[in-house]
Amino acid sequence: MGTYIITGATSGIGEATALQLIREGHTVLAIGRNEDKGSSLESNGEGRLYFFPVDLTDSSAIDAFFEETQEDFPEIDGIFNNAGTFGKPVAPERVSDQQKEVFQVNYHAPERIIQLATKRFSKGASIVNNSAIVGHVKFPAMLLPYASSKSALLTLTKTYAARFHGKYRFNAICPGPVDTALSHALYGGKDKFDLAMKHHLRGEPAQPSEIAEVVCFLLSNKASYINGQALIVDGGYTLT
Ligand SMILES: NC(=O)c1ccc[n+]([C@@H]2O[C@H](COP(=O)([O-])OP(=O)(O)OC[C@H]3O[C@@H](n4cnc5c(N)ncnc54)[C@H](OP(=O)(O)O)[C@@H]3O)[C@@H](O)[C@H]2O)c1
């Protein structure tokens, strides 16, 4: 059984993945900001889920997380860099410094986490970065910082895969629409999101657990020959 770091474990895709890893018998170091949610996750974590309140815009808090966990968890078997934000949708010519947070959370935090975790990776460790179809095959006009941060995350993924020659694996997932707080906010509320999803090829979005299955597969040795890939997980959404 392994020890896995998951960011954004307090909600949506990250929460579903944390709970699936716990069901599989692993240990999870769960990162998020919502401390109430973190405590309730710990209660459901069968004594193997540890919550760490970390704001990923604060690189010193990321460093502190690694120092705090060094003694009890000297070996890391995998990471799911999942936390993300889309900022405030604006036209590309109106993007301002206020959007820097998007890059900090979506790109710089995974970059820092991987740098610090590398020294602690076990043999065959697997890293999965949560990118998106946005920034890979879709480029909505109002989401430039989000799309560019997700593209940059794909580059980070492939560069690290090349760097370690298969000693550790680095892959990214690119989900289509998933039924979570983030996508509800992006569409201006759950009702609007549900309505828009009637145009999805299969008539509905993914549930977070459907994405978690893919992440847990990529984290596991069953995916031992998959490295440096950006896997679209969208139920056919981008076909139409
Ligand atoms: N939903 C979709 O349709 C979709 C599609 C493609 C890709 N994605 C990607 O999937 C990932 C997970 O999103 P989700 O859909 O599961 O949304 P969600 O339910 O809203 O979860 C977002 C998570 O990110 C965490 N987070 C955000 N900013 C943070 C910060 N500054 N510091 C620490 N944690 C932070 C949140 O933690 P707290 O609540 O504790 O702050 C939360 O756990 C994101 O990277 C998103 O871009 C989602």
The ligand as an SDF file (V2000), in Angstrom:
LIG
                    3D

 48 52  0  0  0  0  0  0  0  0999 V2000
  -15.0900   20.3590  -13.0060 N   0  0  0  0  0  0  0  0  0  0  0  0
  -14.7010   20.3400  -14.2670 C   0  0  0  0  0  0  0  0  0  0  0  0
  -15.5250   20.3830  -15.2050 O   0  0  0  0  0  0  0  0  0  0  0  0
  -13.2450   20.2440  -14.5940 C   0  0  0  0  0  0  0  0  0  0  0  0
  -12.8610   19.9940  -15.9170 C   0  0  0  0  0  0  0  0  0  0  0  0
  -11.5150   19.9210  -16.2220 C   0  0  0  0  0  0  0  0  0  0  0  0
  -10.5630   20.0760  -15.2380 C   0  0  0  0  0  0  0  0  0  0  0  0
  -10.9620   20.3210  -13.9680 N   0  0  0  0  0  0  0  0  0  0  0  0
   -9.9160   20.5070  -12.9600 C   0  0  0  0  0  0  0  0  0  0  0  0
  -10.1660   19.6440  -11.8740 O   0  0  0  0  0  0  0  0  0  0  0  0
   -9.5190   20.1710  -10.7160 C   0  0  0  0  0  0  0  0  0  0  0  0
  -10.4480   19.9860   -9.5170 C   0  0  0  0  0  0  0  0  0  0  0  0
  -11.5870   20.7740   -9.6830 O   0  0  0  0  0  0  0  0  0  0  0  0
  -13.0630   20.3030   -9.3160 P   0  0  0  0  0  0  0  0  0  0  0  0
  -13.8330   20.3610  -10.5660 O   0  0  0  0  0  0  0  0  0  0  0  0
  -13.0280   19.0550   -8.5220 O   0  0  0  0  0  0  0  0  0  0  0  0
  -13.5250   21.5780   -8.4680 O   0  0  0  0  0  0  0  0  0  0  0  0
  -13.8890   21.8250   -6.9280 P   0  0  0  0  0  0  0  0  0  0  0  0
  -14.8460   20.7960   -6.4560 O   0  0  0  0  0  0  0  0  0  0  0  0
  -14.3000   23.2470   -6.8570 O   0  0  0  0  0  0  0  0  0  0  0  0
  -12.4920   21.6090   -6.1890 O   0  0  0  0  0  0  0  0  0  0  0  0
  -11.4320   22.5360   -6.2950 C   0  0  0  0  0  0  0  0  0  0  0  0
  -10.4070   22.1780   -5.2270 C   0  0  0  0  0  0  0  0  0  0  0  0
   -9.2570   23.0360   -5.3940 O   0  0  0  0  0  0  0  0  0  0  0  0
   -8.8910   23.5030   -4.1070 C   0  0  0  0  0  0  0  0  0  0  0  0
   -8.2260   24.8080   -4.1930 N   0  0  0  0  0  0  0  0  0  0  0  0
   -8.5430   25.8580   -4.9810 C   0  0  0  0  0  0  0  0  0  0  0  0
   -7.7340   26.9000   -4.7300 N   0  0  0  0  0  0  0  0  0  0  0  0
   -6.8770   26.4850   -3.7450 C   0  0  0  0  0  0  0  0  0  0  0  0
   -5.8050   27.1070   -3.0410 C   0  0  0  0  0  0  0  0  0  0  0  0
   -5.4500   28.3800   -3.2650 N   0  0  0  0  0  0  0  0  0  0  0  0
   -5.1550   26.3810   -2.1040 N   0  0  0  0  0  0  0  0  0  0  0  0
   -5.5110   25.1060   -1.8320 C   0  0  0  0  0  0  0  0  0  0  0  0
   -6.5170   24.4720   -2.4640 N   0  0  0  0  0  0  0  0  0  0  0  0
   -7.1920   25.1620   -3.4070 C   0  0  0  0  0  0  0  0  0  0  0  0
  -10.1960   23.6240   -3.3340 C   0  0  0  0  0  0  0  0  0  0  0  0
   -9.9020   23.5780   -1.9580 O   0  0  0  0  0  0  0  0  0  0  0  0
  -10.7260   24.4160   -0.8390 P   0  0  0  0  0  0  0  0  0  0  0  0
  -12.1870   24.3000   -1.2300 O   0  0  0  0  0  0  0  0  0  0  0  0
  -10.3980   23.7030    0.4270 O   0  0  0  0  0  0  0  0  0  0  0  0
  -10.2200   25.8030   -0.9180 O   0  0  0  0  0  0  0  0  0  0  0  0
  -10.9400   22.3910   -3.8270 C   0  0  0  0  0  0  0  0  0  0  0  0
  -10.6180   21.2660   -3.0410 O   0  0  0  0  0  0  0  0  0  0  0  0
   -9.1630   21.6230  -11.0570 C   0  0  0  0  0  0  0  0  0  0  0  0
   -7.7810   21.7190  -11.3070 O   0  0  0  0  0  0  0  0  0  0  0  0
   -9.9260   21.8860  -12.3350 C   0  0  0  0  0  0  0  0  0  0  0  0
   -9.2950   22.8380  -13.1490 O   0  0  0  0  0  0  0  0  0  0  0  0
  -12.2760   20.3930  -13.6180 C   0  0  0  0  0  0  0  0  0  0  0  0
  1  2  1  0
  2  3  2  0
  2  4  1  0
  4  5  1  0
  4 48  2  0
  5  6  2  0
  6  7  1  0
  7  8  2  0
  8  9  1  0
  8 48  1  0
  9 10  1  0
  9 46  1  0
 10 11  1  0
 11 12  1  0
 11 44  1  0
 12 13  1  0
 13 14  1  0
 14 15  2  0
 14 16  1  0
 14 17  1  0
 17 18  1  0
 18 19  2  0
 18 20  1  0
 18 21  1  0
 21 22  1  0
 22 23  1  0
 23 24  1  0
 23 42  1  0
 24 25  1  0
 25 26  1  0
 25 36  1  0
 26 27  1  0
 26 35  1  0
 27 28  2  0
 28 29  1  0
 29 30  1  0
 29 35  2  0
 30 31  1  0
 30 32  2  0
 32 33  1  0
 33 34  2  0
 34 35  1  0
 36 37  1  0
 36 42  1  0
 37 38  1  0
 38 39  2  0
 38 40  1  0
 38 41  1  0
 42 43  1  0
 44 45  1  0
 44 46  1  0
 46 47  1  0
M  CHG  2   8   1  16  -1
M  END
$$$$
